[in-house]
Amino acid sequence: MTPFLAEFFGTMLVILLGEGVVANVVLAQTKGNNAGWIVITTAWGLAVFVGVTVAAPYSGAHLNPIVTLALAIAGKFAWPAVLPYMVAQMLGAMTGACLVWAMYRDHFNRTTDSDAIRAVFCTAPAIRNGFSNLLSEIIGTFVLIFTVFYITGAEITSTKTAVGLGSVGALPVALLVWVIGLALGGTTGYAINPARDFGPRMMHAILPIKNKSHSDWGYAWVPIAGPIIGAVMAAGLYLCLLR
C-alpha cells in the first residue's frame, strides 16, 4: 500500500467509526440512541486505534493534517510529502462520512432534529463564543500534538517521509484521543483535526440528507484555525525543549 492510500484508508476508518458512533447515539431509533458522551469519546479513541493500526506500516499513520504539519515543522517529516498526505486525509474523511450516511440512511430519514443530523458530520460549540471556542480547539490540539511528539520519539529525522504514529503508538494515541475527549471535549466537541471536521461538513452540505439544515459554515473556521495554532505552538515548544 502506498503512503497516500494508507492515509486515505486510515482516515476513512477513523471517520467511519468515529462519526458512526455519533450517528448511533444521536439519530432516531438506533440501538445506541442516547447512549451518551462516554460512548462517543470511547469509540473515537478506538477508531483512532483502528486507523493507526492499518496505516502505520505504510505512512506513519498521521490521519490528521495537523499531525502532518507539526511533524514537518519539527523536522520529522519531509515538506514535499505534506500536501499529498493532507489531500489523502481529506478524501478519506469525506469518504468515511459518506459511508456513515449510507449505513444510517434510514435513521437519518427518521430524525427530525437538524442539529443532531449535522452533529454526525461535524462539530459545534456547546456555548457559541468565538474566542472561547477557538481557545478550546487550540488547547485540545496542543495536548494532542505535544504528546504525539513524545509517543513518536524525540529523534529528529528530516530525511524520512513516513515518520509518524507507528503501530506501537496505536494504543497510546487512542488513549490520548480518549482522554482529550473526556477532559477537554465538552466545549466544542474536540475536532482537533481539520480533515475530520471540514471534509464531513462538506458532505453534509452536498449529500441529499432528509431534514438537514445549513452546515454552519460560520463556525467552520474554528476547527481549522484552532488546530493549526495549537499544532504550531506544540511544535515550537517541542523544538525549544530539545535545545
URNOR-V892303 format. One record per pair of residues at least 4 apart in sequence whose ideal C-beta (glycine too) atoms are under 8 Angstrom apart, sorted by the first residue. I is the first residue (numbers start at 1). J is the second residue. Records with the same first field share a line. If there is no record, write none. Layout:
I: J ; J
//
This chain:
1: 5 ; 6 ; 9 ; 58
2: 6 ; 58
3: 7 ; 58 ; 59 ; 60 ; 81 ; 84 ; 85 ; 88 ; 161 ; 162
4: 8 ; 59 ; 84 ; 85 ; 87 ; 88
5: 9 ; 58 ; 88
6: 10 ; 54 ; 55 ; 57 ; 58 ; 59 ; 61 ; 88
7: 11 ; 55 ; 59 ; 61 ; 62 ; 63 ; 85 ; 88 ; 89 ; 92
8: 12 ; 88 ; 89 ; 91 ; 92 ; 95
9: 13 ; 54 ; 55 ; 92
10: 14 ; 51 ; 52 ; 54 ; 55 ; 59 ; 61 ; 63 ; 92
11: 15 ; 51 ; 55 ; 63 ; 64 ; 88 ; 89 ; 92 ; 93 ; 96 ; 195
12: 16 ; 92 ; 93 ; 95 ; 96 ; 99
13: 17 ; 47 ; 50 ; 51 ; 54 ; 96
14: 18 ; 47 ; 48 ; 50 ; 51 ; 63 ; 92 ; 93 ; 96 ; 196
15: 19 ; 47 ; 92 ; 93 ; 95 ; 96 ; 97 ; 100 ; 196 ; 199 ; 200
16: 20 ; 47 ; 96 ; 99 ; 100
17: 21 ; 43 ; 44 ; 46 ; 47 ; 50
18: 22 ; 43 ; 44 ; 47 ; 48 ; 196
19: 23 ; 96 ; 97 ; 100 ; 120 ; 121 ; 200
20: 24 ; 43 ; 100 ; 103 ; 104
21: 25 ; 32 ; 39 ; 40 ; 43 ; 44 ; 47
22: 26 ; 40 ; 119 ; 120
23: 27 ; 30 ; 100 ; 103 ; 104 ; 107 ; 108 ; 120
24: 30 ; 31 ; 32 ; 33 ; 35 ; 39 ; 104
25: 30 ; 32 ; 33 ; 34 ; 35 ; 36 ; 39 ; 40
26: 33 ; 111 ; 113 ; 116 ; 119 ; 120
27: 33 ; 104 ; 107 ; 108 ; 110 ; 111 ; 116 ; 117 ; 120
28: 33 ; 107 ; 110 ; 111 ; 112
29: 33 ; 107 ; 110
30: 104 ; 107
32: 39
35: 39 ; 40
36: 40
37: 41 ; 182 ; 185 ; 186
38: 42 ; 182
39: 43
40: 44 ; 181
41: 45 ; 178 ; 181 ; 182 ; 185
42: 46 ; 178
43: 47
44: 48 ; 177 ; 178 ; 181
45: 49 ; 174 ; 175 ; 176 ; 177 ; 178 ; 181
46: 50 ; 174
47: 51
48: 52 ; 63 ; 170 ; 173 ; 174 ; 177
49: 53 ; 170 ; 171 ; 173 ; 174
50: 54
51: 55 ; 61 ; 63
52: 56 ; 61 ; 63 ; 165 ; 167 ; 169 ; 170 ; 173 ; 174
53: 61 ; 167 ; 170
54: 61
55: 59 ; 60 ; 61 ; 63
56: 60 ; 61 ; 164 ; 165 ; 166 ; 167 ; 169 ; 170
57: 167
58: 162
59: 85 ; 162 ; 164
60: 77 ; 162 ; 163 ; 164 ; 165 ; 166
61: 164 ; 165 ; 166 ; 167 ; 169 ; 170
62: 67 ; 68 ; 71 ; 77 ; 85 ; 89 ; 164 ; 165
63: 67 ; 89 ; 92 ; 165 ; 193 ; 195
64: 68 ; 89 ; 192 ; 193 ; 194 ; 195 ; 196
65: 69 ; 85 ; 86 ; 89 ; 90 ; 193 ; 194 ; 195
66: 70 ; 141 ; 144 ; 145 ; 192 ; 193 ; 194 ; 227 ; 228 ; 230 ; 231
67: 71 ; 144 ; 145 ; 148 ; 164 ; 165 ; 231
68: 72 ; 77 ; 82 ; 85 ; 86 ; 89 ; 164
69: 73 ; 82 ; 228 ; 231 ; 232 ; 235
70: 74 ; 145 ; 148 ; 149 ; 231 ; 232 ; 234 ; 235
71: 76 ; 77 ; 152 ; 163 ; 164
72: 76 ; 77 ; 78 ; 79 ; 82
73: 231 ; 232 ; 235 ; 236 ; 239
74: 149 ; 156 ; 235 ; 238 ; 239
75: 156 ; 157 ; 158 ; 239
76: 149 ; 152 ; 156 ; 157 ; 158 ; 160 ; 163
77: 81 ; 82 ; 158 ; 160 ; 161 ; 163 ; 164
78: 82 ; 158 ; 159 ; 160 ; 161
80: 161
81: 85 ; 161
82: 86
83: 87
84: 88
85: 89
86: 90 ; 195
87: 91
88: 92
89: 93 ; 195
90: 94 ; 195 ; 198 ; 199
91: 95 ; 199
92: 96 ; 195 ; 199
93: 97 ; 195 ; 196 ; 198 ; 199 ; 200
94: 98 ; 199 ; 200 ; 202 ; 203
95: 99
96: 100 ; 200
97: 101 ; 121 ; 199 ; 200 ; 203 ; 204
98: 102 ; 203 ; 207
99: 103
100: 104 ; 120 ; 121
101: 105 ; 108 ; 120 ; 203 ; 207 ; 209
104: 108 ; 120
105: 109
106: 110
107: 111
108: 117 ; 120 ; 209 ; 210 ; 211
109: 210 ; 211
111: 116 ; 117 ; 211
112: 211
113: 117 ; 211
114: 118 ; 211 ; 212 ; 213
115: 119 ; 124 ; 213
116: 120
117: 121 ; 204 ; 209 ; 211 ; 212 ; 213
118: 122 ; 124 ; 204 ; 212 ; 213 ; 215 ; 216
119: 123 ; 124 ; 189
120: 204
121: 200 ; 201 ; 203 ; 204 ; 215
122: 191 ; 197 ; 198 ; 200 ; 201 ; 204 ; 215 ; 216 ; 220 ; 223
123: 188 ; 189 ; 190 ; 191 ; 197 ; 223
124: 188 ; 189 ; 216 ; 219
125: 129 ; 132 ; 133 ; 136 ; 187 ; 188 ; 189 ; 219 ; 222
126: 186 ; 187 ; 188 ; 189
127: 132 ; 187
128: 133 ; 219
129: 133
130: 134 ; 222
131: 135
132: 136 ; 187
133: 137 ; 187 ; 188 ; 219 ; 222 ; 226
134: 138 ; 222 ; 225 ; 226 ; 229
135: 139 ; 226
136: 140 ; 184 ; 187 ; 188 ; 190 ; 226
137: 141 ; 188 ; 190 ; 191 ; 192 ; 222 ; 223 ; 225 ; 226 ; 227 ; 230
138: 142 ; 226 ; 227 ; 229 ; 230 ; 233
139: 143 ; 184 ; 230
140: 144 ; 180 ; 184 ; 185 ; 188 ; 190 ; 192 ; 226 ; 230
141: 145 ; 192 ; 226 ; 227 ; 229 ; 230 ; 231 ; 234
142: 146 ; 230 ; 231 ; 233 ; 234
143: 147 ; 176 ; 180 ; 184
144: 148 ; 176 ; 177 ; 180 ; 192 ; 230 ; 234
145: 149 ; 230 ; 231 ; 234 ; 235
146: 150 ; 234 ; 237 ; 238
147: 151 ; 176
148: 152 ; 165 ; 173 ; 176
149: 154 ; 234 ; 235 ; 238
150: 154
151: 165 ; 169 ; 172 ; 173 ; 176
152: 163 ; 164 ; 165 ; 166 ; 169
154: 242
156: 242
157: 163
165: 169 ; 170 ; 173
169: 173
170: 174
171: 175
172: 176
173: 177
174: 178
175: 179
176: 180
177: 181 ; 192
178: 182
179: 183
180: 184 ; 185 ; 190 ; 192
181: 185 ; 190
184: 190
185: 189 ; 190
188: 222 ; 223 ; 226
191: 196 ; 197 ; 222 ; 223 ; 226 ; 227
192: 196 ; 223 ; 227 ; 230
193: 197 ; 223 ; 227
194: 198 ; 223 ; 224 ; 227 ; 228
195: 199
196: 200 ; 223
197: 201 ; 220 ; 223 ; 224
198: 202 ; 220 ; 223 ; 224
199: 203
200: 204
201: 205 ; 215 ; 216 ; 217 ; 220
202: 206 ; 215
203: 207
204: 209 ; 212 ; 215
205: 215 ; 217
215: 220
216: 220
219: 223
220: 224
221: 225
222: 226
223: 227
224: 228
225: 229
226: 230
227: 231
228: 232
229: 233
230: 234
231: 235
232: 236
233: 237
234: 238
235: 239
236: 240
237: 241
238: 242
239: 243
//
